[in-house]
């Protein structure tokens, strides 16, 4: 994967979407079904973009779709890159850099997540108020990648909130309008590739987290460094091992994505006209 910002700017495929959308949505495990529920304008497989590698994780098909939802053009990113595949900070930041190239001013980062608490049940959306993580230098690496992307000076600073209160408030109102089950809480990011053990889940809960995921933190960090307003929506697919007493199965996580995609579309229909 090439990391130079010039690669993004020079790509013929990316020229087609430059300035095309104000909002982007990164779709988590199984949630790529949203792209099939939206009115497509253009679809770009990752294989046609020299600045992106192919995805390899089930539930992440690997394409970008410029689509219309509620009359608004939206950039849908259907294929996430995870830290555990070893692509580095440049690769993790790439979808957000492309969203910036497309002119997006806001980005909603979605992900499948496991609930750390019995009170937040599967089939609920978790609107993240903050993110905690086990020790990692990821934030520093993502910041460097964003700066290499040509956005030096655009960021609000490393101490700025990782999620936008204003965008989160709009999502909250949209979910309420369509009666989508929505909880709010802290998300815990782990690097994967395995799901958290019961002991790790208990540790995350002690750190103040309400749900755990292997996704979203890299994109949120990149958005902060690029000065893009960002929010995080987690589709709760399961209880973590210390709550359920069972092993989490990825196929089951992906399988619940279709219901989440339909609900996400309803939320976006209420959100985007605003």
C-alpha positions in Angstrom: 0.0 0.0 0.0 1.3 3.4 -0.9 1.0 6.1 1.7 1.8 9.4 -0.1 -1.1 11.9 -0.2 -0.1 12.6 -3.8 -1.3 9.0 -4.5 -4.8 9.9 -3.3 -4.9 13.2 -5.2 -3.6 11.7 -8.4 -5.9 8.7 -8.6 -8.3 8.9 -11.6 -10.9 7.0 -9.6 -10.7 9.5 -6.7 -11.0 12.5 -9.0 -14.5 11.2 -9.7 -15.7 11.6 -6.1 -13.8 14.8 -5.2 -16.2 17.2 -3.5 -19.1 14.8 -4.1 -20.2 14.3 -0.5 -20.3 16.2 2.8 -20.8 13.0 4.9 -19.0 9.7 5.0 -20.0 6.5 6.8 -17.5 3.7 7.5 -19.4 0.4 7.8 -18.5 -2.2 10.4 -18.7 -6.0 10.3 -21.8 -7.0 8.5 -23.1 -3.4 8.0 -21.9 -3.2 4.4 -25.5 -4.3 3.6 -26.3 -0.6 3.9 -24.7 0.0 0.5 -27.4 -2.3 -1.0 -30.2 -0.3 0.7 -29.0 3.1 -0.6 -29.4 4.5 -4.2 -26.0 3.9 -5.8 -24.3 6.6 -7.9 -20.8 5.0 -8.3 -19.0 2.0 -6.8 -15.2 1.8 -6.6 -13.7 -1.6 -5.6 -10.6 -1.3 -3.5 -8.7 -3.3 -6.2 -9.0 -0.4 -8.5 -7.3 2.0 -6.1 -3.6 1.8 -5.8 -3.7 3.6 -2.5 -5.7 0.8 -0.8 -5.1 -2.9 -0.3 -7.7 -5.6 -0.5 -9.7 -6.5 2.6 -9.4 -10.0 4.0 -11.9 -10.1 6.9 -15.3 -11.6 6.6 -18.0 -8.9 6.6 -15.8 -6.3 4.9 -16.3 -6.7 1.1 -13.9 -3.9 0.1 -15.4 -1.1 -1.9 -16.4 2.6 -1.7 -19.8 3.6 -2.8 -21.0 7.1 -3.6 -24.7 6.8 -2.9 -27.8 8.8 -2.2 -29.7 8.6 1.1 -32.6 10.9 1.9 -31.6 12.9 -1.2 -28.1 13.5 0.0 -24.9 12.2 -1.5 -22.9 10.1 1.0 -19.6 8.3 0.7 -20.0 4.7 2.1 -16.8 2.9 3.0 -17.7 -0.8 2.9 -14.5 -2.6 4.0 -12.5 -1.7 7.0 -8.8 -2.3 7.6 -7.8 -3.6 11.1 -4.6 -3.1 13.0 -4.1 -6.8 13.4 -3.6 -7.4 9.7 -0.3 -5.5 10.0 -0.9 -2.8 7.4 0.3 0.1 9.6 -1.0 3.5 10.4 -1.0 4.8 6.8 -3.3 2.0 5.8 -5.6 2.4 8.8 -5.9 6.1 8.1 -6.5 5.7 4.4 -10.3 5.6 4.3 -10.5 8.8 6.3 -7.9 10.5 4.0 -10.0 9.5 1.0 -13.1 10.9 2.7 -11.3 14.2 3.2 -10.3 14.1 -0.5 -14.0 13.6 -1.4 -14.8 16.8 0.6 -16.4 15.1 3.6 -16.7 17.4 6.6 -18.3 14.8 8.8 -17.8 11.1 9.2 -19.7 8.4 11.1 -17.6 5.5 12.1 -19.7 2.3 12.7 -18.5 -1.0 14.1 -19.8 -4.2 15.5 -19.2 -4.3 19.3 -19.6 -6.6 22.2 -21.4 -5.4 25.3 -19.6 -5.4 28.6 -22.8 -4.9 30.5 -26.0 -6.9 30.7 -27.9 -3.6 30.5 -26.7 -2.9 27.0 -28.2 -5.8 25.0 -27.5 -7.1 21.5 -29.6 -5.3 18.9 -28.8 -1.9 20.5 -26.7 0.9 19.0 -24.1 2.4 21.3 -23.2 6.0 20.7 -19.7 6.4 22.0 -19.0 9.3 24.3 -15.3 8.5 24.5 -12.9 5.7 23.7 -10.4 3.9 26.0 -7.7 1.5 24.8 -5.2 -0.9 26.2 -1.6 0.4 25.9 -0.6 1.3 22.4 1.2 4.0 20.4 -1.5 4.0 17.8 -2.5 7.6 18.4 1.0 8.8 17.6 1.4 6.7 14.5 -2.0 7.8 13.2 -1.1 11.5 13.8 2.0 11.1 11.7 0.1 9.4 8.9 -2.4 12.2 8.8 0.3 14.8 8.7 1.9 12.9 5.8 -1.5 13.2 4.2 -1.0 16.9 4.0 -3.3 18.0 6.8 -0.6 19.5 9.1 -2.1 22.4 11.0 -5.7 21.4 10.3 -6.1 19.3 13.4 -7.7 20.7 16.6 -4.9 19.2 18.7 -4.2 15.9 20.4 -6.1 16.9 23.5 -9.4 17.5 21.6 -12.4 15.2 22.1 -12.2 12.1 19.9 -15.9 12.3 19.1 -17.9 15.4 18.1 -20.6 16.3 20.7 -22.5 18.2 18.0 -22.7 15.4 15.6 -23.4 12.9 18.3 -26.3 15.1 19.5 -27.7 15.0 15.9 -27.4 11.2 15.8 -29.1 10.9 19.1 -32.1 13.0 17.9 -32.3 11.0 14.6 -32.3 7.7 16.5 -35.0 8.9 18.8 -37.1 10.1 15.8 -37.0 6.6 14.2 -37.3 4.8 17.6 -33.9 3.0 17.1 -32.7 1.5 20.4 -29.7 3.7 21.4 -27.5 3.6 24.4 -24.6 5.9 25.2 -21.3 4.9 26.8 -17.5 4.4 26.5 -16.0 2.2 23.8 -12.9 0.1 24.5 -10.6 -0.6 21.6 -8.4 -3.7 21.4 -6.0 -4.5 18.6 -7.3 -8.0 18.0 -7.2 -10.3 16.1 -8.9 -12.5 18.8 -12.0 -11.4 20.7 -11.3 -10.2 24.2 -11.1 -12.9 26.9 -13.3 -12.8 30.0 -10.4 -11.4 32.0 -9.7 -8.7 29.3 -13.4 -7.8 29.3 -13.5 -7.4 33.0 -10.4 -5.1 32.8 -12.1 -3.0 30.1 -15.1 -2.6 32.3 -12.9 -1.5 35.2 -11.5 1.1 32.9 -14.9 2.5 32.5 -15.9 1.0 29.1 -19.4 -0.2 28.2 -18.6 -2.1 25.0 -15.5 -3.5 23.2 -14.4 -3.5 19.6 -11.3 -4.0 17.4 -12.5 -1.2 15.1 -13.1 2.5 14.8 -10.3 4.0 17.0 -7.8 4.4 14.1 -10.4 6.2 11.9 -11.5 8.5 14.8 -7.9 9.4 15.5 -7.3 10.2 11.8 -10.5 12.3 11.7 -9.4 14.3 14.7 -6.0 15.0 13.2 -7.6 16.0 9.9 -10.1 18.3 11.6 -13.1 16.2 10.4 -16.1 16.1 12.7 -16.6 12.4 13.7 -18.9 10.2 15.7 -18.9 6.5 16.6 -21.9 4.2 16.4 -21.4 0.6 17.6 -23.9 -2.1 16.7 -24.1 -4.4 19.7 -24.0 -7.9 18.4 -23.1 -9.9 21.5 -22.2 -9.9 25.1 -18.6 -10.3 25.9 -17.3 -13.5 27.4 -17.4 -12.4 31.1 -21.1 -11.6 30.7 -22.3 -14.4 28.4 -19.9 -17.1 29.6 -19.6 -18.1 25.9 -17.0 -17.8 23.1 -17.8 -15.0 20.6 -18.3 -16.3 17.1 -17.4 -13.9 14.2 -19.9 -15.5 11.8 -22.7 -14.7 14.3 -21.4 -11.1 14.6 -21.5 -10.7 10.8 -24.9 -12.4 10.6 -26.6 -9.8 12.7 -25.3 -7.0 10.4 -28.4 -7.0 8.0 -30.7 -5.9 10.8 -28.2 -3.3 11.9 -27.9 -2.0 8.3 -31.6 -1.5 8.0 -31.8 0.4 11.3 -28.7 2.4 10.3 -30.3 3.5 7.1 -33.4 4.7 9.1 -31.1 6.7 11.4 -29.3 8.3 8.4 -32.6 9.2 6.6 -33.6 11.1 9.7 -30.1 12.6 10.2 -29.0 13.7 6.8 -31.7 16.2 5.8 -30.8 18.1 9.0 
